[in-house]
Amino acid sequence: MTQPLPSFSLSVNLPAFVAALIGAAFVWLLCQYHGVGVSPDSVVYAGVARNMGMGKWLREFNDSPLVIFPAGYPFFLGGLAWMFHTDVLAIAPMLNGLLMGMSIYVGGCMIASTHWLTRILVLAILPFHPSLLEVFTMLWSETLFICLTLLFIYALHRYLFSPQLGQLLIMSLLSAFVCDTRFAGISVWATGALFILLQYQLSWAKRWIHGVIFSLLSASLLTWNLWHNVQEQGTMTGIRQASQTSLITNVVYSSKTLLEWLYITTSQHLWIAFPVMVLLGVLAINLIANCKHQKNKVDSAQLLRAFALAYICCIVLSATISRYEPINNRFLSPAFIPLVVGCLPALERWVLETAKGKRKWLLAFVLLPYLAIQWRQINNAITTHTTYKEVGIPGYAEMDWQESDLVQYLQAKPKLFNSDTLVFSNDYEAAYYFGHIPAYSLPESVHTKAIAKYQWQKPHFLLWFSNEFNNKDLIQLPEIGRLRRLDTLMVFKDGMILRSSPPMAHKASQQ
């Protein structure tokens, strides 16, 4: 059986509503000073959304097909921009605030049956925690992913409470949107499929039928997306490098992030893998214990813990297979609310099950660290507000970027780029974001075929940024100079503009 469904009623969830309002308002406020945070990924999302408004289907700003990211989030942005007749960057602060508020409210509704003090203590963590603020102040797909994930878990609980076909279809459609928002959505599918098979109220035959329906619908949008990518570029998710970090290294990165959520900073030593190993072990044991006794009550907290386990494992394994930046808060942020909302109420049961004479000591043991964390969190929120107000949200919205000599030159719309000559750059997203120049990225140094193709590329402008966003994985100027002729046109403090031509031997062979 399952516990009663969490109610979305405002009268029942007033603390969650208040926390949601505070979180939404604070995110909106942080984005008011210098705009929403924009990273290279954000520029790609915005470019695809803008092209959708011009009738170009899933095309990046340089008209190349979108294959590196799933289509869900840019499609969502494009739909909103079309609906409100405005640019995605203009609606992003309000949108991110709403998604933050919805995520907090849905998470709060899932613990409506707990003691009022427990609810307040849990909800007080969410609006100002840096793990959420970092994500919800950026134009990132994680914002939509977190909100959809929590709605899916509610739909899963509703299905388990009443395993009807209609509930299954709603849950499956939510899972499909989640899977096409981020590839890590496979963790949502894994969570749903597991609990469908454990649905003891149905016969084994119906469980398998429901499981197949759920799996097919969950994979539908992503399967179409991957097929579309193959038709467009010949690869499902673009050319990706193999991971250079081991499994244990990725566990260490995950542990470091989880400790930072508790405001515990530490160096990257092997021993810090222990916390995440313990956490995953406890979550796994809890899940197995509940699976063994299928007729135990299934509640939202249990579903949240199961998802957190599946998601963290998915990220660790993905980082071990494919290469991207080290696991950090951005990658693990979708597990934050499920962990907080799914695990902290268990402390309530622990306290209640303790003998009365020992409860005050146990409460002190729990509350003192909690109050210390909250104190750090409030100070961090104040510092974040001051920093974002003065220098902007990290990324292209920062004042260092806005005040860059090269950026200001690009924003002046130089006639240099008005011709049909192609533009390549080591930060092609910045070229588009600041100058609306549809530049192309230089190839990565490990892709020899792409480098060989670039070597004989026709003459073009090379826009080179020498600041901290210089991607070291791309071929660098010395290597380009050995492959092609480079003529410097303009030099700035933080970059330069060059003209890149094929080697003379190639020119001679064409004459």
C-alpha positions as CSV (number, residue, x, y, z in Angstrom):
1,M,0.0,0.0,0.0
2,T,1.0,3.6,-0.2
3,Q,0.7,6.4,2.2
4,P,-1.9,9.1,1.4
5,L,-0.9,11.4,-1.5
6,P,0.7,14.7,-0.7
7,S,-1.8,17.5,-1.2
8,F,-1.0,20.6,-3.3
9,S,-3.6,22.6,-1.4
10,L,-2.3,26.0,-0.3
11,S,-4.1,25.8,3.0
12,V,-2.2,22.6,3.9
13,N,1.1,23.7,2.5
14,L,1.3,27.4,3.6
15,P,5.0,27.0,4.9
16,A,6.0,25.5,1.5
17,F,4.2,28.4,-0.3
18,V,6.1,31.0,1.8
19,A,9.4,29.2,1.2
20,A,8.6,29.0,-2.5
21,L,7.9,32.8,-2.7
22,I,11.1,33.7,-0.9
23,G,13.2,31.4,-3.1
24,A,11.5,32.7,-6.3
25,A,11.8,36.4,-5.3
26,F,15.5,36.0,-4.3
27,V,16.4,34.3,-7.6
28,W,14.6,37.1,-9.5
29,L,16.4,39.7,-7.4
30,L,19.8,38.3,-8.1
31,C,19.1,38.3,-11.9
32,Q,18.0,42.0,-11.9
33,Y,21.3,43.7,-11.6
34,H,23.2,42.4,-14.6
35,G,20.8,39.8,-16.1
36,V,20.6,36.1,-15.8
37,G,23.8,34.1,-15.6
38,V,25.0,33.0,-19.1
39,S,27.6,30.3,-19.8
40,P,28.6,28.8,-23.2
41,D,25.8,26.2,-22.8
42,S,23.3,29.0,-22.1
43,V,24.3,30.7,-25.4
44,V,23.6,27.5,-27.3
45,Y,20.2,27.1,-25.7
46,A,19.3,30.7,-26.4
47,G,20.5,30.5,-30.0
48,V,18.4,27.4,-30.7
49,A,15.3,29.0,-29.1
50,R,15.8,32.2,-31.2
51,N,16.1,30.1,-34.4
52,M,12.9,28.3,-33.6
53,G,11.2,31.7,-33.6
54,M,12.5,32.1,-37.2
55,G,11.3,28.7,-38.3
56,K,14.6,26.9,-38.0
57,W,14.1,23.6,-36.3
58,L,16.8,22.7,-33.7
59,R,19.6,24.7,-35.3
60,E,22.3,26.5,-33.3
61,F,23.1,30.2,-33.8
62,N,25.6,29.3,-36.5
63,D,22.9,27.2,-38.3
64,S,24.6,23.9,-37.4
65,P,22.3,21.2,-36.0
66,L,21.8,20.8,-32.3
67,V,23.2,17.4,-31.3
68,I,25.4,18.0,-28.2
69,F,22.3,18.7,-25.9
70,P,18.8,17.2,-25.8
71,A,16.1,19.3,-27.5
72,G,13.8,19.6,-24.5
73,Y,15.1,22.7,-22.8
74,P,15.8,24.9,-25.9
75,F,12.4,23.8,-27.2
76,F,10.8,24.9,-23.9
77,L,12.6,28.2,-24.1
78,G,11.6,28.7,-27.7
79,G,8.0,28.0,-27.0
80,L,7.9,30.5,-24.2
81,A,9.6,33.2,-26.3
82,W,7.1,32.6,-29.1
83,M,4.2,32.7,-26.7
84,F,5.2,36.0,-25.0
85,H,6.8,37.5,-28.1
86,T,10.1,38.3,-26.3
87,D,13.6,37.1,-26.2
88,V,14.6,34.2,-23.9
89,L,17.1,36.3,-22.0
90,A,14.4,38.8,-21.2
91,I,12.1,36.3,-19.6
92,A,14.8,34.1,-18.0
93,P,14.9,35.9,-14.6
94,M,11.1,35.5,-14.1
95,L,11.2,32.0,-15.5
96,N,14.0,30.8,-13.3
97,G,12.3,32.4,-10.3
98,L,9.1,30.5,-11.1
99,L,10.9,27.2,-11.6
100,M,12.7,27.7,-8.3
101,G,9.5,28.4,-6.5
102,M,7.7,25.5,-8.1
103,S,10.5,23.1,-7.1
104,I,10.5,24.3,-3.5
105,Y,6.7,24.1,-3.3
106,V,6.4,20.6,-4.8
107,G,9.2,19.4,-2.5
108,G,7.5,20.9,0.5
109,C,4.2,19.3,-0.4
110,M,5.8,15.9,-0.2
111,I,6.5,16.3,3.5
112,A,3.1,17.8,4.4
113,S,2.4,14.8,6.7
114,T,5.4,15.4,8.9
115,H,5.4,17.5,12.1
116,W,5.1,21.3,11.4
117,L,8.5,22.0,13.0
118,T,10.2,19.4,10.8
119,R,8.6,21.0,7.7
120,I,9.8,24.4,8.7
121,L,13.3,23.2,9.4
122,V,13.5,21.4,6.0
123,L,11.9,24.3,4.0
124,A,14.2,26.9,5.6
125,I,17.2,25.2,3.9
126,L,15.9,25.5,0.4
127,P,15.4,29.2,-0.6
128,F,19.0,30.4,0.1
129,H,21.1,27.3,-0.3
130,P,24.0,27.9,-2.8
131,S,23.5,24.6,-4.5
132,L,20.2,25.8,-5.8
133,L,21.0,29.5,-6.2
134,E,24.0,28.7,-8.4
135,V,21.8,26.7,-10.8
136,F,18.6,28.8,-10.8
137,T,20.4,32.1,-11.5
138,M,21.8,30.6,-14.7
139,L,20.1,29.8,-18.1
140,W,20.7,26.1,-17.6
141,S,18.6,23.0,-18.4
142,E,19.0,21.9,-14.8
143,T,16.3,24.4,-13.8
144,L,13.6,22.7,-15.8
145,F,15.0,19.3,-15.1
146,I,14.8,19.7,-11.3
147,C,11.2,21.0,-11.5
148,L,10.0,18.2,-13.9
149,T,11.8,15.5,-11.8
150,L,9.9,16.5,-8.6
151,L,6.6,16.6,-10.5
152,F,7.4,13.1,-11.9
153,I,8.0,11.8,-8.4
154,Y,4.6,13.1,-7.3
155,A,3.0,11.5,-10.4
156,L,4.8,8.2,-9.5
157,H,3.4,8.4,-6.0
158,R,0.0,9.0,-7.4
159,Y,0.3,6.0,-9.8
160,L,1.4,3.7,-6.9
161,F,-1.6,5.0,-4.9
162,S,-4.0,4.2,-7.7
163,P,-2.3,2.1,-10.5
164,Q,-4.6,3.1,-13.3
165,L,-3.8,3.5,-17.0
166,G,-4.4,7.3,-16.9
167,Q,-2.0,7.8,-14.0
168,L,0.6,5.7,-15.8
169,L,0.3,7.8,-19.0
170,I,0.7,11.1,-17.1
171,M,3.8,9.7,-15.3
172,S,5.2,8.3,-18.6
173,L,4.8,11.7,-20.4
174,L,6.5,13.5,-17.6
175,S,9.3,11.0,-17.7
176,A,9.6,11.5,-21.5
177,F,10.0,15.3,-21.1
178,V,12.6,14.7,-18.3
179,C,14.6,12.3,-20.5
180,D,14.7,14.8,-23.3
181,T,15.7,17.6,-21.1
182,R,19.0,16.0,-19.9
183,F,20.5,12.7,-20.7
184,A,20.7,12.0,-17.0
185,G,16.9,11.6,-17.2
186,I,17.6,7.9,-17.5
187,S,17.7,7.9,-13.7
188,V,14.0,9.0,-13.7
189,W,13.2,6.1,-16.0
190,A,15.1,3.7,-13.8
191,T,13.2,4.9,-10.7
192,G,9.8,4.6,-12.3
193,A,10.5,1.2,-13.9
194,L,11.7,-0.2,-10.5
195,F,8.6,0.8,-8.6
196,I,6.3,-0.3,-11.4
197,L,7.7,-3.8,-11.2
198,L,7.4,-3.7,-7.4
199,Q,3.7,-2.7,-7.6
200,Y,2.3,-5.6,-5.7
201,Q,-1.3,-4.5,-6.2
202,L,-1.1,-5.7,-9.8
203,S,-0.4,-9.1,-11.2
204,W,3.0,-9.8,-12.7
205,A,1.5,-9.7,-16.2
206,K,0.1,-6.2,-15.7
207,R,3.3,-5.0,-14.1
208,W,5.2,-6.0,-17.1
209,I,2.7,-4.5,-19.5
210,H,2.7,-1.2,-17.5
211,G,6.5,-1.4,-17.4
212,V,6.7,-1.8,-21.2
213,I,4.3,1.1,-21.7
214,F,6.2,3.3,-19.3
215,S,9.5,2.5,-20.9
216,L,8.4,3.0,-24.5
217,L,6.7,6.3,-23.7
218,S,9.6,7.5,-21.5
219,A,12.1,6.9,-24.4
220,S,9.9,8.2,-27.1
221,L,11.0,11.9,-27.3
222,L,14.7,11.1,-26.6
223,T,14.7,8.3,-29.2
224,W,13.2,10.7,-31.8
225,N,15.8,13.3,-30.8
226,L,18.7,10.9,-31.2
227,W,17.3,9.7,-34.6
228,H,17.1,13.3,-35.7
229,N,20.7,13.9,-34.7
230,V,21.9,10.9,-36.7
231,Q,20.0,12.1,-39.7
232,E,21.5,15.6,-39.3
233,Q,25.1,14.9,-38.4
234,G,25.6,11.2,-38.3
235,T,26.1,10.9,-34.5
236,M,23.5,10.6,-31.7
237,T,25.2,13.1,-29.2
238,G,28.0,14.6,-31.2
239,I,31.7,13.8,-31.0
240,R,32.6,13.2,-27.4
241,Q,35.9,12.4,-25.8
242,A,36.4,9.4,-23.6
243,S,36.6,10.1,-19.9
244,Q,40.0,10.7,-18.3
245,T,38.8,10.2,-14.8
246,S,38.4,6.9,-13.0
247,L,35.4,5.7,-11.2
248,I,36.9,6.4,-7.7
249,T,38.0,9.9,-8.8
250,N,34.5,10.7,-9.8
251,V,33.2,9.4,-6.5
252,V,35.7,11.7,-4.8
253,Y,34.4,14.7,-6.8
254,S,30.9,13.7,-5.8
255,S,31.8,13.5,-2.1
256,K,33.6,16.8,-2.3
257,T,30.4,18.4,-3.7
258,L,28.1,16.8,-1.1
259,L,30.4,18.0,1.7
260,E,30.3,21.5,0.3
261,W,26.5,21.3,0.6
262,L,27.2,21.0,4.3
263,Y,29.7,23.9,4.1
264,I,32.5,21.5,4.7
265,T,35.5,22.4,2.5
266,T,38.2,19.9,1.9
267,S,41.0,19.0,-0.5
268,Q,40.6,16.2,-3.0
269,H,42.0,13.3,-1.1
270,L,40.9,9.7,-1.5
271,W,39.4,9.5,2.0
272,I,36.6,12.0,1.1
273,A,35.1,9.3,-1.1
274,F,33.9,7.7,2.1
275,P,30.9,10.0,2.7
276,V,29.3,9.4,-0.7
277,M,30.0,5.7,-0.5
278,V,28.3,5.6,2.9
279,L,25.4,7.7,1.6
280,L,24.9,5.5,-1.5
281,G,25.2,2.4,0.7
282,V,22.6,3.6,3.2
283,L,20.2,4.6,0.3
284,A,20.7,1.3,-1.4
285,I,20.1,-0.7,1.8
286,N,17.0,1.3,2.5
287,L,15.7,0.7,-1.0
288,I,16.5,-3.1,-0.9
289,A,14.8,-3.4,2.5
290,N,11.7,-1.7,1.2
291,C,11.8,-3.9,-2.0
292,K,12.1,-7.0,0.1
293,H,8.9,-6.1,2.1
294,Q,6.8,-4.9,-0.8
295,K,3.7,-4.3,1.3
296,N,5.5,-1.7,3.4
297,K,4.1,1.8,2.9
298,V,5.5,3.6,0.0
299,D,5.8,7.4,0.6
300,S,7.2,10.3,-1.3
301,A,10.3,10.4,0.9
302,Q,11.1,6.8,-0.2
303,L,10.6,7.7,-3.8
304,L,12.8,10.8,-3.4
305,R,15.6,8.8,-1.9
306,A,15.4,6.2,-4.6
307,F,15.7,8.8,-7.3
308,A,18.7,10.5,-5.5
309,L,20.4,7.1,-5.5
310,A,19.7,6.5,-9.1
311,Y,20.7,10.0,-10.2
312,I,24.0,10.1,-8.3
313,C,25.0,6.7,-9.6
314,C,24.1,7.8,-13.2
315,I,26.2,10.9,-13.0
316,V,29.2,9.1,-11.6
317,L,29.0,6.4,-14.2
318,S,28.5,8.9,-17.0
319,A,31.5,10.9,-15.9
320,T,33.5,7.7,-16.0
321,I,32.5,6.9,-19.6
322,S,32.4,10.3,-21.2
323,R,34.6,13.3,-20.7
324,Y,33.3,16.6,-19.4
325,E,34.2,19.0,-16.6
326,P,34.7,17.4,-13.2
327,I,31.6,16.5,-11.2
328,N,30.5,19.6,-9.4
329,N,27.4,21.2,-7.9
330,R,25.8,21.8,-11.3
331,F,25.8,18.2,-12.2
332,L,24.6,16.9,-8.8
333,S,22.1,19.8,-8.0
334,P,19.0,17.7,-9.1
335,A,19.7,15.4,-6.2
336,F,19.7,18.2,-3.6
337,I,16.0,18.6,-2.9
338,P,15.3,14.9,-3.1
339,L,18.1,14.3,-0.5
340,V,17.0,17.1,1.8
341,V,13.3,16.4,1.6
342,G,13.7,12.6,1.4
343,C,16.2,12.1,4.2
344,L,15.7,14.8,6.8
345,P,12.2,13.8,7.8
346,A,13.8,10.4,8.8
347,L,15.4,12.3,11.7
348,E,11.9,13.1,13.0
349,R,11.1,9.4,13.3
350,W,14.5,8.8,14.8
351,V,13.8,11.4,17.5
352,L,10.3,10.1,18.2
353,E,11.5,6.6,18.5
354,T,14.1,7.5,21.1
355,A,13.3,7.2,24.8
356,K,12.0,10.4,26.3
357,G,14.9,10.9,28.6
358,K,17.4,10.9,25.7
359,R,15.4,13.0,23.3
360,K,16.7,16.4,24.4
361,W,20.3,15.2,23.9
362,L,19.4,13.9,20.5
363,L,17.7,17.1,19.5
364,A,20.8,19.0,20.6
365,F,22.9,16.7,18.5
366,V,20.7,17.4,15.4
367,L,19.8,21.0,15.9
368,L,23.3,22.4,16.7
369,P,24.8,21.4,13.4
370,Y,21.6,22.5,11.6
371,L,21.8,26.0,13.2
372,A,25.5,26.3,12.3
373,I,24.6,25.4,8.7
374,Q,21.8,27.9,8.6
375,W,24.1,30.6,9.9
376,R,26.6,29.9,7.2
377,Q,23.8,29.8,4.6
378,I,22.4,33.2,5.6
379,N,25.9,34.8,5.4
380,N,26.5,33.1,2.1
381,A,23.2,34.5,0.7
382,I,24.2,38.0,1.8
383,T,27.6,37.7,0.2
384,T,26.1,36.2,-3.0
385,H,23.7,39.2,-3.3
386,T,26.5,41.7,-2.8
387,T,28.8,39.9,-5.3
388,Y,26.1,39.5,-7.9
389,K,25.1,43.1,-7.5
390,E,28.6,44.4,-7.9
391,V,30.2,42.1,-10.5
392,G,27.4,40.1,-11.9
393,I,26.6,36.4,-12.0
394,P,29.6,34.2,-13.0
395,G,29.8,33.7,-16.7
396,Y,29.3,36.2,-19.6
397,A,27.1,38.4,-17.4
398,E,30.1,39.3,-15.2
399,M,31.5,42.8,-15.4
400,D,34.9,41.5,-16.4
401,W,33.4,40.3,-19.6
402,Q,31.2,43.3,-20.1
403,E,34.2,45.6,-19.7
404,S,36.5,43.6,-21.9
405,D,38.1,45.6,-24.7
406,L,37.5,42.8,-27.2
407,V,33.9,42.4,-26.1
408,Q,33.2,46.2,-26.4
409,Y,34.7,46.1,-29.9
410,L,32.4,43.2,-30.9
411,Q,29.4,45.0,-29.4
412,A,30.1,48.0,-31.6
413,K,29.2,45.8,-34.6
414,P,32.5,46.2,-36.5
415,K,32.2,46.2,-40.3
416,L,35.0,43.7,-40.3
417,F,32.5,40.8,-39.9
418,N,29.8,42.1,-42.3
419,S,31.2,40.1,-45.2
420,D,30.5,36.5,-46.1
421,T,33.8,35.4,-44.6
422,L,33.4,32.7,-42.0
423,V,34.5,33.2,-38.4
424,F,36.1,30.6,-36.2
425,S,36.8,31.1,-32.5
426,N,38.1,29.4,-29.4
427,D,34.9,30.7,-27.7
428,Y,32.4,30.8,-30.4
429,E,29.5,31.2,-27.9
430,A,31.0,34.5,-26.7
431,A,31.3,35.7,-30.3
432,Y,27.6,35.2,-30.7
433,Y,26.5,36.4,-27.3
434,F,28.4,39.7,-27.4
435,G,28.6,40.4,-31.2
436,H,25.8,38.3,-32.7
437,I,28.5,36.7,-34.9
438,P,27.5,33.2,-36.0
439,A,31.0,31.8,-35.4
440,Y,32.2,28.2,-35.5
441,S,34.2,26.4,-32.9
442,L,37.8,25.3,-33.5
443,P,38.3,21.5,-33.4
444,E,39.5,19.7,-30.2
445,S,43.1,18.7,-30.2
446,V,42.4,15.0,-29.9
447,H,40.2,14.8,-33.0
448,T,42.8,14.4,-35.8
449,K,40.2,14.1,-38.6
450,A,38.5,17.3,-37.6
451,I,41.9,19.1,-37.4
452,A,42.9,17.8,-40.8
453,K,39.6,19.1,-42.2
454,Y,40.1,22.5,-40.5
455,Q,43.7,22.8,-41.9
456,W,42.3,23.1,-45.5
457,Q,39.3,25.3,-44.5
458,K,39.0,28.3,-46.8
459,P,40.3,31.7,-45.5
460,H,38.4,33.0,-42.5
461,F,38.6,35.3,-39.5
462,L,39.9,33.8,-36.2
463,L,38.5,35.4,-33.1
464,W,40.7,34.5,-30.2
465,F,39.8,35.1,-26.5
466,S,42.8,34.9,-24.1
467,N,40.8,35.2,-20.8
468,E,39.8,32.4,-18.4
469,F,37.3,31.0,-20.8
470,N,40.0,29.8,-23.2
471,N,39.2,26.1,-23.8
472,K,42.5,24.2,-23.5
473,D,40.9,21.2,-25.2
474,L,40.8,23.1,-28.5
475,I,43.8,23.5,-30.7
476,Q,45.8,26.5,-29.6
477,L,47.3,29.3,-31.6
478,P,50.9,27.8,-31.9
479,E,49.4,24.6,-33.4
480,I,47.1,26.6,-35.7
481,G,50.2,28.6,-36.8
482,R,51.9,25.4,-37.8
483,L,48.9,24.2,-39.9
484,R,47.8,27.5,-41.5
485,R,49.0,31.0,-42.2
486,L,48.0,33.5,-39.5
487,D,47.9,37.3,-40.0
488,T,47.2,39.5,-37.0
489,L,44.6,42.1,-37.7
490,M,43.9,43.6,-34.2
491,V,45.3,43.0,-30.7
492,F,43.4,43.6,-27.4
493,K,44.3,43.1,-23.8
494,D,42.2,39.9,-23.6
495,G,42.3,38.6,-27.2
496,M,43.0,39.3,-30.8
497,I,41.5,39.1,-34.3
498,L,43.4,37.2,-36.9
499,R,43.0,36.1,-40.5
500,S,43.6,32.4,-41.0
501,S,44.5,31.1,-44.5
502,P,45.3,27.6,-45.8
503,P,49.0,26.6,-46.1
504,M,50.7,27.9,-49.3
505,A,51.2,24.4,-50.6
506,H,47.5,23.9,-50.8
507,K,47.1,27.3,-52.7
508,A,49.8,26.3,-55.1
509,S,48.1,23.0,-55.9
510,Q,44.9,24.8,-56.8
511,Q,46.6,27.1,-59.3
